[in-house]
Amino acid sequence: MKKILLLSTGGTIASVPGENGLAPKMSADELLHYLPEQNRSYQVETKIIMTIDSTNMQPEYWVTIAKAVYEHYDQYDGFVITHGTDTMAYTSAALSYMLQNLAKPVVITGSQVPIMYKRTDAKKNIIDAIRFACEPVGGVYVVFDGRVIIGTRAVKLRTKSYDAFESINHPYIAYIEESITYHHPVRTVRNKEPRLDCSLCPDVFLLKLLPGTKPELFDCLKGLYKGVVIETFGSGGLPFQERNLIPKINELIEAGIAVALTTQCLEEGGDLGLYEVGRKVNLDLIINSRDMNTEAIVPKFMWALGKSTDIAEVKKIMETPIAGDTTL
């Protein structure tokens, strides 16, 4: 019999109506009471980590979740984390970097509708997550609406529909129906000790460019942040006419602030060398995020900055594939 630990953090799945709208109130045990009788092939135990709306999720809370998995790692065959959907993708990516050499599944799920409602996706998602947590695979995954997504490739695209999440620039790992059907091989680390690496520096700023972005904006970031992620246009375009952003970006780097470039386009990633508008920055020190999604770039950046303040070293860490960065 597989032994699974269900860790609850709050979110819509655990929410109940209140005076000011929905708010998470249910415990992990209460969530289990809404499910059918447990399958005899597994046993689920529960633990409350926190009870928050995932809008209030903080990098420090990622550390708390990662430590809970690590501290109970030897006692269970798999882990399920119930989580709000709004920041679930950030958490799944963060755990992918902080929990290394996993030979067991860590599965994150939630719902678009509270579990107490008659028409809810919560029950299916939890049961699917538990089933996948019994699989002989390692790593961090998001399980939602019958689809399994590797932890660093999940993005929430829909606010109401049950199929809220998509796998960006990576195939779905598996589909869960009456059985679990794999669509992409999973490389599970064997014969290595699991490792907890919670070095995080949360001083990362995310800027989405728009036509007319003022160069002076970048002056405001000095002294506040150690890393800046810029969502550029298309394949990596940065304006250099009229409002020229290039000098200010280079000034950030000269001031010791690491800068990563990504694209506002969800699919297919960026290519800084393709157009003139992408070649004018300091390509030797700019971090090229390639086809990573923003929800993975941000926590990895925090994780990298927790190890070093040297821009060249941070760039090396960011551009070195680890955990779920399978196509970086």
C-alpha positions as CSV (number, residue, x, y, z in Angstrom):
1,M,0.0,0.0,0.0
2,K,1.3,3.4,-1.0
3,K,1.6,6.0,1.7
4,I,0.8,9.6,0.5
5,L,1.2,12.9,2.5
6,L,-1.4,15.6,1.6
7,L,-0.1,19.1,2.5
8,S,-2.7,21.9,2.4
9,T,-1.9,25.5,1.9
10,G,-5.3,27.0,1.3
11,G,-6.6,28.3,-2.0
12,T,-10.0,28.2,-3.7
13,I,-10.1,24.4,-3.2
14,A,-10.4,25.0,0.6
15,S,-12.5,28.2,0.5
16,V,-15.9,28.8,1.9
17,P,-18.2,31.8,1.5
18,G,-17.8,34.6,4.0
19,E,-18.8,38.2,4.6
20,N,-16.2,39.5,2.2
21,G,-16.3,36.7,-0.4
22,L,-14.6,33.4,-0.7
23,A,-11.7,32.7,1.7
24,P,-9.7,29.5,2.5
25,K,-10.9,28.0,5.8
26,M,-10.9,24.2,5.4
27,S,-8.2,22.0,6.8
28,A,-6.5,19.1,4.9
29,D,-8.7,16.6,6.8
30,E,-11.8,18.4,5.9
31,L,-10.8,18.2,2.2
32,L,-10.5,14.5,2.5
33,H,-14.0,14.1,3.9
34,Y,-15.4,15.3,0.6
35,L,-13.7,12.5,-1.3
36,P,-15.0,9.0,-1.9
37,E,-13.7,6.3,0.4
38,Q,-10.0,5.9,0.0
39,N,-8.7,3.4,-2.5
40,R,-7.2,0.4,-0.8
41,S,-4.0,0.7,-2.8
42,Y,-3.0,3.9,-1.0
43,Q,-3.3,5.6,2.4
44,V,-3.4,9.4,2.7
45,E,-2.3,11.3,5.8
46,T,-2.6,15.1,6.1
47,K,-0.7,18.1,7.4
48,I,-1.6,21.8,7.3
49,I,1.2,24.0,6.1
50,M,-0.7,27.3,5.9
51,T,-4.2,28.5,5.0
52,I,-4.0,31.4,2.6
53,D,-5.3,32.7,-0.7
54,S,-2.5,32.0,-3.1
55,T,-2.5,35.7,-4.0
56,N,-0.8,36.1,-0.7
57,M,1.9,33.5,-1.5
58,Q,5.5,34.7,-0.7
59,P,8.9,33.3,-1.6
60,E,9.5,32.6,2.1
61,Y,6.4,30.3,2.0
62,W,7.9,28.3,-0.8
63,V,10.7,27.5,1.6
64,T,8.2,26.4,4.2
65,I,6.5,24.0,1.7
66,A,9.8,22.6,0.4
67,K,11.0,21.9,4.0
68,A,7.8,20.1,4.8
69,V,8.3,17.8,1.9
70,Y,12.0,17.2,2.7
71,E,11.4,16.6,6.4
72,H,8.8,13.9,5.6
73,Y,10.5,12.5,2.5
74,D,11.6,9.2,3.9
75,Q,8.2,8.5,5.5
76,Y,6.0,8.6,2.4
77,D,5.9,7.3,-1.2
78,G,4.6,10.6,-2.7
79,F,3.3,14.0,-1.8
80,V,0.2,16.1,-2.8
81,I,0.1,19.8,-2.2
82,T,-3.2,21.6,-2.4
83,H,-2.7,25.2,-3.5
84,G,-4.5,28.2,-4.9
85,T,-4.4,28.4,-8.7
86,D,-3.3,32.0,-9.1
87,T,0.3,31.5,-8.0
88,M,0.5,27.7,-8.4
89,A,2.8,27.8,-11.4
90,Y,5.4,30.0,-9.4
91,T,5.3,27.5,-6.5
92,S,5.6,24.5,-8.7
93,A,8.7,26.0,-10.4
94,A,10.2,27.1,-7.1
95,L,9.9,23.6,-5.6
96,S,11.5,22.1,-8.7
97,Y,14.6,24.1,-8.0
98,M,14.6,23.7,-4.2
99,L,14.0,20.0,-4.1
100,Q,16.7,18.3,-6.0
101,N,17.3,14.6,-6.8
102,L,13.7,13.6,-6.2
103,A,12.9,9.9,-6.7
104,K,9.3,10.4,-5.6
105,P,6.5,12.5,-7.0
106,V,5.6,15.9,-5.5
107,V,2.2,16.8,-7.0
108,I,0.6,20.2,-6.8
109,T,-3.1,20.6,-7.5
110,G,-6.1,22.9,-6.7
111,S,-9.4,23.8,-8.2
112,Q,-11.4,26.5,-9.9
113,V,-14.4,25.9,-7.7
114,P,-14.4,25.2,-3.9
115,I,-14.7,21.6,-2.9
116,M,-17.8,22.3,-0.8
117,Y,-19.8,23.3,-4.0
118,K,-21.9,20.7,-5.7
119,R,-20.4,21.3,-9.1
120,T,-16.7,21.4,-8.5
121,D,-13.5,20.2,-10.1
122,A,-11.8,19.8,-6.7
123,K,-12.6,16.2,-6.0
124,K,-11.4,15.0,-9.4
125,N,-8.2,17.0,-9.2
126,I,-7.3,15.7,-5.7
127,I,-8.0,12.1,-6.6
128,D,-6.0,12.5,-9.8
129,A,-3.1,14.0,-7.9
130,I,-3.1,11.2,-5.3
131,R,-3.2,8.6,-8.1
132,F,-0.2,10.3,-9.8
133,A,1.6,10.6,-6.4
134,C,1.5,6.8,-6.3
135,E,3.5,6.5,-9.6
136,P,7.1,5.3,-9.6
137,V,8.4,8.7,-10.9
138,G,10.4,11.5,-9.3
139,G,10.0,15.3,-9.7
140,V,7.6,18.1,-9.2
141,Y,4.3,18.1,-11.2
142,V,1.1,20.1,-11.6
143,V,-2.0,17.8,-12.0
144,F,-5.1,19.6,-13.1
145,D,-8.1,18.7,-15.2
146,G,-6.7,15.2,-15.9
147,R,-3.4,16.5,-17.3
148,V,0.1,16.2,-15.8
149,I,2.5,19.1,-16.3
150,I,6.2,19.2,-15.3
151,G,6.6,21.8,-12.6
152,T,8.6,24.4,-14.5
153,R,6.2,24.4,-17.5
154,A,2.8,25.1,-16.0
155,V,1.1,28.4,-16.8
156,K,-2.4,29.4,-15.8
157,L,-4.3,30.7,-18.9
158,R,-7.9,30.7,-17.8
159,T,-9.6,32.2,-14.8
160,K,-12.8,30.1,-14.7
161,S,-12.6,27.1,-16.9
162,Y,-11.6,23.7,-15.4
163,D,-8.8,23.4,-17.9
164,A,-7.0,26.4,-16.4
165,F,-3.4,25.3,-17.0
166,E,-1.4,24.6,-20.1
167,S,2.1,23.1,-20.5
168,I,4.2,25.7,-22.2
169,N,7.0,24.7,-24.6
170,H,6.9,21.1,-23.3
171,P,4.6,18.2,-23.9
172,Y,2.2,17.1,-21.2
173,I,3.8,14.3,-19.2
174,A,0.6,12.3,-18.9
175,Y,-3.2,12.2,-19.1
176,I,-5.3,10.8,-16.2
177,E,-8.6,9.2,-17.1
178,E,-9.5,5.6,-16.1
179,S,-5.8,4.9,-16.3
180,I,-2.7,7.1,-16.4
181,T,-1.3,7.4,-20.0
182,Y,2.2,8.8,-20.4
183,H,2.9,11.0,-23.4
184,H,6.4,12.0,-22.5
185,P,9.1,9.9,-20.7
186,V,10.1,10.9,-17.2
187,R,13.7,10.7,-16.2
188,T,13.7,9.7,-12.5
189,V,16.9,10.2,-10.5
190,R,18.0,7.0,-8.8
191,N,20.7,6.2,-6.2
192,K,21.1,9.9,-5.2
193,E,20.2,11.5,-1.9
194,P,17.4,14.1,-2.1
195,R,18.8,17.6,-1.5
196,L,17.1,20.6,-0.1
197,D,18.4,23.9,-1.5
198,C,16.4,26.8,-0.2
199,S,18.8,29.7,-0.8
200,L,16.4,32.4,-2.1
201,C,16.8,36.1,-2.7
202,P,13.3,37.6,-3.3
203,D,14.7,40.9,-4.7
204,V,13.6,40.3,-8.3
205,F,11.5,42.7,-10.4
206,L,9.4,41.8,-13.4
207,L,8.8,44.4,-16.1
208,K,6.6,44.0,-19.1
209,L,7.5,46.4,-21.9
210,L,4.9,48.4,-23.7
211,P,5.3,51.0,-26.5
212,G,6.3,54.1,-24.7
213,T,8.1,52.6,-21.7
214,K,10.2,55.4,-20.2
215,P,14.0,54.7,-19.8
216,E,14.0,56.6,-16.6
217,L,12.0,53.8,-15.0
218,F,15.1,51.7,-14.7
219,D,16.7,54.3,-12.4
220,C,14.0,53.6,-9.9
221,L,15.0,49.9,-9.7
222,K,18.6,50.6,-8.4
223,G,18.9,49.9,-4.7
224,L,15.6,48.0,-4.6
225,Y,16.3,44.9,-6.6
226,K,19.2,42.6,-7.4
227,G,17.6,41.0,-10.4
228,V,15.3,42.3,-13.2
229,V,13.3,40.2,-15.6
230,I,12.2,42.1,-18.7
231,E,9.4,40.7,-20.9
232,T,10.5,42.0,-24.3
233,F,8.6,42.2,-27.6
234,G,8.6,39.1,-29.9
235,S,11.9,37.2,-30.1
236,G,13.7,39.7,-27.8
237,G,13.1,43.2,-29.1
238,L,14.1,46.2,-27.0
239,P,13.3,49.7,-28.2
240,F,16.3,51.9,-29.1
241,Q,14.7,54.7,-31.0
242,E,13.0,57.7,-29.4
243,R,12.8,56.2,-25.9
244,N,16.0,54.2,-26.0
245,L,16.1,51.6,-23.2
246,I,19.4,50.1,-24.0
247,P,21.7,52.5,-22.1
248,K,19.6,52.2,-19.0
249,I,19.6,48.4,-19.1
250,N,23.4,48.4,-19.5
251,E,23.6,50.8,-16.6
252,L,21.7,48.3,-14.4
253,I,24.2,45.7,-15.2
254,E,27.1,48.0,-14.5
255,A,25.5,48.7,-11.1
256,G,25.7,45.0,-10.4
257,I,22.1,44.1,-11.1
258,A,21.5,40.9,-13.0
259,V,19.1,41.3,-16.0
260,A,17.2,38.5,-17.7
261,L,15.4,38.9,-20.9
262,T,12.3,36.8,-21.9
263,T,9.5,37.3,-24.4
264,Q,5.9,38.3,-23.9
265,C,4.9,35.5,-26.3
266,L,4.0,32.3,-24.5
267,E,5.1,29.8,-27.1
268,E,8.5,29.1,-28.8
269,G,10.7,31.3,-26.7
270,G,13.1,34.2,-27.7
271,D,16.1,34.6,-29.8
272,L,18.1,37.7,-29.0
273,G,20.4,37.4,-32.0
274,L,17.8,37.3,-34.6
275,Y,17.0,41.1,-35.0
276,E,19.0,44.3,-34.5
277,V,16.6,45.3,-31.7
278,G,17.9,42.3,-29.7
279,R,21.6,42.6,-30.3
280,K,22.3,46.1,-28.8
281,V,22.4,45.0,-25.2
282,N,25.5,43.4,-23.5
283,L,24.9,39.8,-24.7
284,D,27.9,38.6,-22.6
285,L,26.2,39.5,-19.4
286,I,22.5,39.5,-20.2
287,I,20.7,36.3,-19.1
288,N,19.0,34.6,-22.0
289,S,15.9,32.8,-20.8
290,R,15.2,31.2,-24.2
291,D,11.9,29.2,-24.0
292,M,11.3,29.3,-20.2
293,N,8.0,30.8,-19.1
294,T,8.0,33.7,-16.7
295,E,6.5,31.7,-13.9
296,A,9.7,29.6,-13.9
297,I,12.2,32.4,-14.6
298,V,11.2,34.4,-11.6
299,P,11.7,31.7,-8.9
300,K,14.8,30.4,-10.6
301,F,16.2,33.9,-10.6
302,M,15.5,34.2,-6.9
303,W,17.2,30.8,-6.4
304,A,20.2,31.8,-8.4
305,L,20.6,35.1,-6.6
306,G,20.5,33.3,-3.3
307,K,23.7,31.6,-4.3
308,S,25.7,34.5,-5.7
309,T,25.7,38.2,-6.4
310,D,28.3,37.9,-9.2
311,I,26.4,38.6,-12.4
312,A,28.5,36.1,-14.4
313,E,27.9,33.3,-11.9
314,V,24.1,34.1,-11.7
315,K,24.0,34.0,-15.6
316,K,25.7,30.6,-15.5
317,I,23.2,29.2,-13.0
318,M,20.2,30.6,-14.8
319,E,21.3,29.3,-18.2
320,T,22.3,25.8,-16.9
321,P,19.4,23.3,-17.3
322,I,18.4,21.7,-14.0
323,A,15.3,19.9,-12.6
324,G,12.5,20.7,-15.0
325,D,14.4,22.9,-17.4
326,T,14.3,20.1,-19.9
327,T,14.4,22.1,-23.1
328,L,16.4,25.2,-21.9
